[in-house]
Amino acid sequence: MAVAVWVGLGAVAMGQESMASEKLPAPGTYKIDSDHTFVYFSAWHWVVGRVRGRFEQTSGTITVGSEPSACALDIAIETATITTQNTDRDEDLRGPDFFDVKKFPAMTYQGRGIRRGEGDTWVMDGTLTIRGISKAVPLMFRFNGLFANQKPEKPARAAFHATASTKRGDFGMTRDNLFELGTAKGQDVAIEIDVEANEVK
């Protein structure tokens, strides 16, 4: 399940009108604000239903390069902070059949380089690691803009929205029936992320 995490970014390069028109952040490093970053997921539940949840602690950096290939993302999500609004289910998800949080306290997403997607979106072909298992998971994201009226002494603050999908069976979460693992349905976990990040001066 899950994530992983996230969002990527773009860059404004001199002489690249197509990139400049997207109003992407200026090159630099942006630190993710955990208090204003939300990682949600939904997973098939007995094929016809869905269980929805979120992770409450996320950290990492977004690197905006001078060209798409120089952009990067490094993110970590604390697996023990999972919540689905059901205590028993949450404890089960933290256990060895799923996230195994005592052995693997964090899942990570790392990506290098972005490419244009449809419309105003970008795509990062990054790597999601859960339970020590790494899989390629494309992340589709959109830059929502910079916060207006920031005080001069405050860093630039950028916002992004991202989506991804994956199969929990790919990460060793194979306790449930084959339909729930995505054998018949394809990707069985949808991820949605909203990120705010501050430029590091």
C-alpha positions in Angstrom: 0.0 0.0 0.0 0.8 3.5 -0.2 2.9 5.3 -1.1 4.9 6.5 -1.3 5.0 9.0 -1.7 4.5 12.0 -3.7 5.4 14.9 -5.9 8.2 16.2 -8.0 9.0 19.4 -9.6 10.1 21.3 -12.5 12.5 24.1 -13.3 12.5 27.4 -15.1 15.4 27.3 -17.6 16.6 30.2 -19.5 15.5 30.1 -23.1 13.0 27.3 -22.5 9.7 29.0 -23.2 7.6 25.8 -22.7 8.9 25.3 -19.2 8.7 29.0 -18.2 5.0 29.0 -19.3 4.3 26.4 -16.6 5.3 28.8 -13.8 7.3 26.2 -12.0 9.4 27.0 -9.0 12.8 28.7 -9.3 15.8 26.3 -9.1 16.8 25.5 -5.6 16.1 23.1 -2.7 12.7 23.0 -1.0 12.1 21.3 2.3 8.8 19.5 2.8 6.6 20.9 5.6 5.2 17.9 7.4 2.5 19.9 9.1 1.1 20.9 5.7 1.7 17.7 3.7 -0.9 15.0 3.4 -0.4 11.5 2.0 -3.7 9.7 1.4 -4.3 6.2 0.0 -7.2 4.0 -0.9 -7.0 0.2 -1.3 -9.4 -2.4 -2.6 -11.4 -4.1 0.2 -12.8 -7.4 -1.0 -12.9 -6.2 -4.6 -16.1 -4.1 -4.4 -15.1 -1.7 -1.6 -12.2 0.5 -0.6 -10.4 1.3 2.6 -9.1 4.8 2.8 -6.3 6.1 5.1 -3.4 8.5 5.4 0.1 8.8 6.9 0.7 11.7 9.3 4.5 12.2 9.2 6.4 13.0 6.0 9.8 14.5 5.5 12.2 15.2 2.7 13.4 17.6 0.0 12.5 18.6 -3.5 15.4 19.7 -5.7 14.5 22.0 -8.6 17.2 21.9 -11.2 17.9 24.3 -14.1 16.5 21.6 -16.5 14.1 18.7 -16.0 16.8 16.0 -15.8 18.4 17.8 -12.8 15.2 17.7 -10.7 15.0 15.3 -7.8 12.9 14.1 -4.9 13.9 12.4 -1.7 11.1 11.6 0.7 10.5 9.5 3.8 7.1 8.5 5.3 6.9 7.1 8.9 4.9 3.9 8.5 3.8 3.8 12.1 1.8 7.0 11.6 -0.8 5.2 9.3 -4.4 5.8 10.3 -7.6 4.4 8.7 -10.0 5.6 11.5 -10.0 2.0 13.0 -7.6 1.2 15.8 -7.7 -2.6 15.3 -7.1 -2.3 11.6 -4.3 0.2 12.0 -2.5 -2.1 14.4 -2.9 -4.9 11.9 -1.4 -2.7 9.1 1.5 -1.9 11.4 2.2 -5.6 11.9 4.5 -8.1 10.0 1.9 -9.0 7.4 1.8 -5.4 6.1 4.1 -2.5 6.9 6.1 -4.3 9.6 6.9 -0.9 11.2 9.2 -2.3 13.9 11.5 -3.7 11.2 10.8 -1.0 8.5 10.0 2.3 10.3 9.9 4.3 7.1 9.1 3.9 3.4 10.8 6.1 0.9 10.4 7.5 -2.5 13.4 8.7 -4.6 13.4 10.1 -8.1 15.8 11.8 -10.4 14.5 13.7 -13.4 11.1 14.6 -14.7 9.3 14.6 -18.0 6.2 16.3 -19.4 2.8 14.6 -18.9 -0.6 15.5 -20.2 -1.8 19.1 -19.9 -0.1 20.9 -17.0 1.3 17.7 -15.4 4.7 16.3 -15.0 5.9 12.8 -14.4 8.7 11.5 -12.2 9.8 7.9 -12.7 10.9 7.3 -9.2 11.5 4.3 -6.9 9.2 3.4 -4.0 10.7 1.3 -1.2 8.4 -0.5 1.3 9.5 -3.3 3.6 13.0 -3.2 2.0 11.5 -3.9 -1.5 12.0 -1.3 -4.2 9.8 -0.9 -7.2 9.5 1.7 -10.0 6.4 3.8 -9.5 5.7 6.8 -11.7 4.4 9.9 -9.9 2.2 12.3 -11.7 2.2 15.8 -10.3 1.1 19.4 -10.8 2.8 22.6 -9.4 0.0 24.6 -7.9 2.0 27.8 -7.4 3.8 29.9 -4.8 2.1 31.4 -1.7 1.3 35.0 -2.3 2.2 37.9 0.1 5.1 36.1 1.8 7.0 38.4 4.1 10.5 39.3 2.7 12.2 37.4 5.5 10.2 34.3 4.8 11.3 31.6 2.3 9.4 31.0 -0.9 6.6 28.4 -0.3 5.5 26.1 -3.1 2.5 23.8 -3.3 2.1 20.6 -5.3 -0.5 17.9 -5.9 0.5 14.4 -6.9 -1.0 11.0 -7.7 0.3 7.5 -8.2 -0.9 3.9 -8.1 0.7 0.5 -7.2 0.0 -3.0 -6.1 0.5 -3.9 -2.5 1.4 -7.5 -3.4 4.5 -6.2 -5.1 5.8 -5.2 -1.6 5.2 -8.6 0.0 1.7 -7.7 1.4 0.1 -11.0 0.2 -2.1 -12.1 3.1 -5.4 -11.2 1.4 -7.2 -12.9 -1.5 -5.8 -12.6 -5.0 -8.4 -10.1 -6.1 -7.4 -7.7 -3.4 -3.8 -8.1 -4.3 -4.6 -6.8 -7.8 -4.2 -10.0 -9.7 -7.6 -9.4 -11.4 -7.9 -5.6 -11.0 -4.4 -4.4 -11.8 -3.2 -1.6 -9.6 -5.1 -2.0 -6.3 -3.8 1.0 -4.3 -4.3 4.7 -5.3 -2.2 7.4 -3.8 -3.0 11.1 -3.5 -0.6 13.7 -2.1 -0.7 17.4 -1.3 2.6 19.0 -0.4 3.8 22.4 0.8 7.5 23.0 0.8 9.8 25.9 1.8 12.8 27.0 -0.2 16.0 26.5 1.7 18.1 29.6 1.7 
